[in-house]
């Protein structure tokens, strides 16, 4: 198996209530905590990291995923990022959520080289 390094850029808007920097910062921390928890239970996830632009309400998630193919890595990466977002109460219509993904289409993950990180 190969470790594929992937990244995705996401933009957010508040689902309801006030839109404060402190709320988005707490949301980003919750997503990162969830990614770290997932890494602890899945040895195929490697070094998740988030870069956030608080003022823009955007994050970039990068993570290595061990998989046989790039396609499998993208699938696993996307599933784990989505799980982390759900753990931070994001993008689940039935829940009262502090933030939601702006676009309806989930952006495709892309390969990340070390020079890109």
Secondary structure, DSSP 8 states (H G I E B T S, - for coil): -EEEEEEEEEEEEESSS---HHHHHHHHHHHHHHHHHHHHH-TTEEEEEEEEETTTTEEEEEEEEEESSHHHHHHHHHHHHHHHHHHTTBS-TTS--SEEESSSS----EE--GGG-
